[in-house]
Amino acid sequence: MPSEKELEVKLKEQKERAEAIVSLMGEGLLVIGNDNIIELINPAAQKLLDIKAEAAIGKKWSDVTRAYVGDMPLPIQDRSFYKTLKEGSSVITSLSDNHYYETLTGRRFPVISVTTPLIGVGAIKVFRDATKERNVDRMKTEFISLASHQLRTPLSAIKWFTEMLLSGDAGKLTNEQEEFMRNIYDSTERMIQLVNSLLNISRIESGRIIIDPQPVDLKKLIEGVVADLKGKLSEKSHNLVVNVYEGLSKINLDPRLIGQVYLNLLTNAIKYTPNGGEIHVFISKKGKEIITQVSDNGYGIPKHEQDKIFQKFFRADNVVKVETEGAGLGLYLVKGIIESSGGKIWFESEEGKGTTFWFSLPVTGMQPKKGEVVLDS
């Protein structure tokens, strides 16, 4: 049995070893108490946040750095530290979350972080500057945009010539020839939709989208989207119920952007719900927000995959087997539009029982923004 002195020496060695590891970490590390006070900050975090340890320790974390999602300030209650304390679980932010920190000196940088609860203490936060990853992601986006633009012309030509052949401009087709041409036309149409989705993603990510708000009647907007989807709803014999709060006045929104959100959410609900399913859309007002709910009783999202649902190119394992077509870009685009509009999106889902998406928009509407391009439908 070790003596008290030996235990003391051992504990001191372990403490020194832990301090050395923390000091040598390339990532920033903070220990934040339950009262939001910084208790420990390593050298990497000091460098990233442009602050010395003596100036940071004892200060509130929310006073040392500001947090953003894109260009929108992140409310204190939505910051990962507060979520960790509230939920008692780790919160991870990835590159796709578009989180930024701004130091007291005004330097702003993209951040990737992990915040984990420390029982009885508060939370430990590990973070790093994601500028390099952001630049690589931007270059990939630019490449996708360029490649997509180049693909549009030949695809449009294929579609045009196929339409001419199907209409008999080059002579009557046999049944077999018509079937082949119909397959070519449908495949080309799917390729054009994929290219348009890729272009829309690149435009949202690059911040080049024009936001042109105008007074919008949400009831009429959703009715227009439903009319466009009437054929798909009938094909699968779905029952769609739309309920819009009667006292809702017009809101300053960009109808093209918000229409795309409704179109994507409803298209997914139709596609991933078996024939004869139930789909519900509710639009209500809650305080200073307009809340939209889109529910279905479809396949649902497996629990272990729910954290990936807003990632690019992600499609859940259970639906890939049933619906082979799809690029996994719709929800990523929806999230980008909603967050750039000052709103939030969240969901609940249970495999085999269905999914409900909610998204909020401020009653004050969307802020106008000059840009270069609009979304492609």
N, C-alpha and C positions, 0 to 999 in steps of 0.2 A: 504493500500500500504506500503510495507516494506521500511524502511529508507535505505540510502546508506550504513550506518554502518552495518545494519542487513544483507544486501545483501553481504557485504564484509565478514562477519562472516560465512554466509551460504556457500559462495564459498570456503572459506578456509577449512571448515569442509568437503565439497565434495572432495576437492583436497586431504586432508589428508586421507579420506576414500579410494579414488582411489589408492593412493600411498601404503596404507596398504594392499589392495587387491593384487596389483601387487607384493609387497614384499613377501607376504605369498603364492603366487602361487607355486605349485610344478613343473610346466612347466617353461622352459626358455622363457623369453619375451624380445623382442627387438623392439625399434622404430628406423627406419632407414629413413633418409631424402632422398629427391629426388637426392641428390648428392652422395648417397651411404655412407653417414657418420652416424655412430651410435649416436643417440641422447639420448637413454635411454636403460639401461640394468638392469634387476632385479637380485636379489641374485641367483636364480636358474640358470639363464643363465650364470652368472659369474662362478658358480661351474662347470657347464657342459663344458664351454669353457676354463676353467683353466685360467681365466683372471679377474683382478680387474676392478671395474667400472671406476676408474680414468685412467686406461691404455686403456680401450675400447672406452669410450666416446670421440668423436672427430676423431676416426680412421675410415677408410673405412671398411665396413663389409667384403669385399673380402680380406682384409689384415689381418683380425682377425682369420678367419677360412677358410680352404680349403674344397671343396665339391667334392664328388666322386659318380659315379654310379658303384657299384661293385669296381673293381680295376682301373677303368678308370677315370682320372680327369674330372670334369664337367666344360666345358668352361664357362667363366663369363656370356656370353650372354644367356646361357641356365639355369642359376640358377634362382630359383623361385622368388627372389626379382626383378630381371630384367624383368621376364615374367609378374609379377604383375604390374609393372610400365608401361610396353609396352601395355598390354592387358586391364588394368584397372579392373581386376577381381581377385578373390581369387585363389590361387594355392595351392592345397593340395598334399602332398606326403605321400604315404602309405607304408607299409612294403614291398609290392610287387614291389615298384619302386626301391628298393635296394640302397637307398641314404645313404651316410655316411658323417660325418663331421670329419675333422682332426684339432686338436687345434695346436697352435704354440708350445706347449710342445711335440707334436708328438702323443698324444693320439687320437685314432680313434674309433668312435662308430656309430652304425646305428641310423638313425634319422627319426622321423615322424614329419611333420611340416605343419602348415597352415600359409600362407602369404596373408594378406589382405590389399588393398590400403587404405590410409588415405588421403582424398582429401586435396590438398594443402600442405601436409606435406611429404608424401612418402609412407611408408608401415609399418605395424606392423607384426612381425613374432612371432609365438608361436611354440615352438618345445620341443621334449623330447627325451631322450635316449631310444631307442627301443631294447636294448640288451636282455632283458628278453623275449620280443616277438620273437626276432630273434632266441633265443635258443629254445623256444617252437616250432617255425616253423621248425628249424633244426631237432629236435627230431621227429616231425611228418614226415618230409621228410625221415629220416632214417627208420622209421617204415614202411612207404609206400614202400621204396626200398626193405626192408627185406620181407614184405608180398608179393610183386610182384614177387620176385625171387622164393619164395616158390610156388606160383601159376603156374609158367611157366611149371614146370615138369608135373603135372597132366593134364594141358590144352593141352600140346603137345602130351601126351599119348592119350587123348580123340580124338584129331584131327587125329592122326595116325591110331587108330583103326577104326574111322569113315571112313577114306579114304579106308581102307582095305575092310570094309563092302560094301561101295559104288562100289568098283571095282569088287565085286563078289568073293573075296577070301574065304568067308565062305558060298558060295552058292548064287544062284540067288535070288534077293529080289523081292517081289511083288511091284506093283506101289505105294501102300500105305506105305509099309515099306521104300521104297526109298525116298518118300516124307518126312517121319519122320526123316530119317538119314540125308537128305539134310538140314533140319531145324537145327538138332543138329550140323552139320558141320558149317553152317553159323553162328550160335550163338557162337560156340567155336572160330571161326575166329575173331568175334567181340571182344570177351573177350581177346584174345591174343593181338589184336591191342590196347585195353585199357591198358593192363598190360605193353606193350612196351612203350606206352605214359607215363605212370606213372614212369617207370624206367628212361626214358629219362629226365623227369622233375627232378627227384631226382639227376641224374648225373650232369645236368646243374647247379642246385642249390648248390650242394656240391663242385663244382669246380673240379671234378675228370675227366672231359672230356679231351681226347687227342685232341689237335689242330695240325693238320699236313698239313700245307699249301704247295701247289704245283702249278706250272703254269697252270691256268685253262682258257679254252676258254668258256666264258659264253654262247655263242651262241650254242655250242655243248652240254653244260650242260643242258640248258633249253630244247633243242630238245630231250634229253634223258628223261627228266621228262615228257614232252608232250607225248612221245611214250608210257610211262608207263600208262598214263591216257587216251589213245586213246579209250579204251572200254567205259569208263565213259562218255567221250565227245560224242561218237556216240550214246550211250544209250539215252542221253538227247537232241540230235540233236543241240548241241551248235556250234556256229561259233567262232573259236579261231584264233586270229591274233597275231603273234609274230613279233616284230620289234626290231632288235638289231643294235646299232650304228656300222657302217661298219669299222670305224677306231679304234675300240676297240681292244687293244692288250691283251695278256694273263695277268691274275692277279693272284698273289699268294693267293689262297684261299684253304680252306679245302672243297673239293667237296662234301663230305658226309654231312657236316653241312649245307652248302649253298644249296645243293640239297634238303635237308629237308625243308628249308625255302620256296623254290619255290613249292615243292610238297604240303605243307600245304596251302599256299595261293591259289594255283590253285584248289586244292581239295575243299576248301571252296567256291570258286567262282563257281565251277561246281555244288556243292550240293545246294547252296543257290540262284541259278538262275533258273527260270522256264524253261521248255523245249523250245528249239529254241532261247536261249539267246545269247548275244554277250559278249565275254571275250577277253580282249586285254592285251598284255604284251609288255611293252616298256623298253628297257635298253639303257641308254644314259650316257654320261660323262659330268659332270659339275664341272669345276675347279679341285679340288683334290679329287672329289668323283665320284663314279659310282652310278647312281640313277636307281632303278628299279621301275616300275609302273605296278600294276596289277589291272585292272578295270573290273567291270561287271555291267550289268543292271538288277540285281536281286532284292531280297526282301529289301535290305538295312537294316540299324540299326536304331531303334527308337532314337530320339534325347535324350530323358531322360535316355537312357541306354548306351550312347556312352562312358562315363567315366569309364565303367566297362569292356570294350571290351577285355583288356589284362589281366584280372583277371583269376585265376584258376577256372575251372568248370563253368564259366559263359556262358550262351547261351541266346540270346535275345528272348523276349516273342513271337515276331512275327514268328520266324523261328522254335521254338519248336513245334508249332502247325502244321507246314508243314513237317518238317524233325525231326521225333522223335528220331532218332539215333544220337549220338554224346556225347562226354564227356566234351566239352568246354576246352580242353587242348592245342589245336593246336596253337592258337595265343599267348598263354602264352609261349609256347616253342619257337615259332618264335622270340618273343621279346627277350627272353634270349639269343638265338644264335646271333642275330644281335648286341645286346649291348655288348656281350662278344667278338665280332669281331671288336669293335671300331666304329660301325655304329649306325644309328638311324632308327626308324620306326614310321610312322604317317599315318593318313587316313582321308578321308572325306566320308560322307555317308548321303543319304536321303532315308527315308523309302519309299518303292515302286518304287524307281528310280535306286538304285544300290549303289555300294561301290567302292572306289578306295583306295588301299594301296600303299604307297611308302616306300622304304627303301634304305638307303645309305650305301655304303661300301667305306673305303678309297682306293684310287688308289694304295697306297703302299701295300695294301693287309692285310692279317691277320698275327698276330704274333704267331709263334709256341709256343706250351705249352705242357710240359710233363704232363701226367696224367695216369690214370689207365684203363679207359674204353672208348669205342666209342659209338655213338648212335646206337640204334637198329632201323632197318627199319620196 
